[in-house]
Amino acid sequence: MQVIHQPRVAWDAARVIGAAIHDEELFRWLRHELGALLGPATEAALDETRDRVRRAGDARLPVETGVWRVRLEDSLRGRPDLAGELAGVVATVRAVRPY
């Protein structure tokens, strides 16, 4: 049985979100997958993140990555059953676009 460390999953997912900001195709796919997993509010929040980075520049990426780490970790605390699915999304992105 594999143990899933929720904070690590949240951190990995947040890094994937940050890496996808400038790749429109990947971002659109990730937005859809995370929206299906965590709800439509997540899709809207991802759009806001992308827009803030585009306005402020890449210096904003570490801030947004940190915000997503906290947001995802909070979500996983409330719904730990989602950790495996979120880890699967991260693994898929890394298989397609290693960074």
C-alpha positions in Angstrom: 0.0 0.0 0.0 1.4 3.4 -1.0 1.2 6.2 1.5 0.2 9.5 0.0 1.7 12.5 1.8 -0.9 15.2 1.2 1.3 18.2 1.7 3.7 16.8 -0.9 0.9 16.2 -3.3 -0.3 19.8 -2.8 3.3 21.2 -3.3 3.8 19.1 -6.5 0.4 20.2 -7.9 1.2 23.8 -7.2 4.5 23.6 -9.0 2.7 22.0 -12.0 0.2 24.9 -12.0 3.1 27.4 -12.0 4.8 25.6 -14.8 1.7 25.5 -16.9 0.9 29.2 -16.8 2.7 30.0 -20.1 1.6 26.8 -21.9 -1.9 27.6 -23.0 -2.8 24.0 -24.1 -1.4 22.4 -20.9 -3.0 25.1 -18.7 -6.4 24.6 -20.3 -6.2 20.8 -19.8 -5.0 21.3 -16.2 -7.8 23.8 -15.5 -10.4 21.3 -16.7 -8.9 18.4 -14.7 -8.6 20.4 -11.5 -12.1 21.9 -12.0 -13.6 18.4 -12.4 -11.8 17.3 -9.2 -12.2 20.4 -7.0 -15.1 22.3 -8.5 -15.8 25.2 -10.8 -14.5 27.8 -8.3 -11.0 26.2 -8.8 -11.3 26.8 -12.6 -12.1 30.5 -11.9 -9.2 30.8 -9.4 -6.8 29.3 -11.9 -7.9 31.9 -14.5 -7.3 34.6 -11.9 -3.8 33.2 -11.2 -2.9 33.2 -14.9 -4.1 36.7 -15.3 -2.2 38.0 -12.3 1.0 36.4 -13.6 0.5 37.9 -17.1 -0.1 41.3 -15.6 2.7 41.3 -13.0 5.2 39.1 -14.9 7.1 36.0 -13.9 8.2 37.5 -10.6 4.7 36.7 -9.4 5.0 33.0 -10.1 6.5 32.0 -6.8 3.8 33.9 -4.9 1.0 32.2 -7.0 2.7 28.8 -6.5 2.7 29.3 -2.8 -0.9 30.4 -2.8 -1.9 27.2 -4.7 0.1 25.0 -2.3 -1.8 26.3 0.6 -5.2 26.2 -1.2 -4.6 22.6 -2.3 -3.3 21.5 1.0 -6.5 22.9 2.7 -8.6 21.2 0.1 -6.9 17.9 0.8 -7.3 18.3 4.5 -11.1 18.5 4.0 -11.2 15.8 1.3 -8.2 13.4 1.7 -9.7 11.0 -0.7 -8.8 13.4 -3.6 -5.0 13.1 -2.9 -4.6 10.0 -5.1 -6.4 11.6 -8.0 -4.5 14.9 -7.7 -1.3 13.0 -7.6 -2.4 11.2 -10.8 -3.0 14.6 -12.5 0.5 15.7 -11.5 2.1 12.5 -12.8 0.3 12.9 -16.1 1.6 16.4 -16.6 5.1 15.4 -15.7 5.0 12.5 -18.1 3.8 14.8 -20.9 5.9 17.9 -20.1 8.7 17.2 -17.7 10.1 20.4 -16.2 
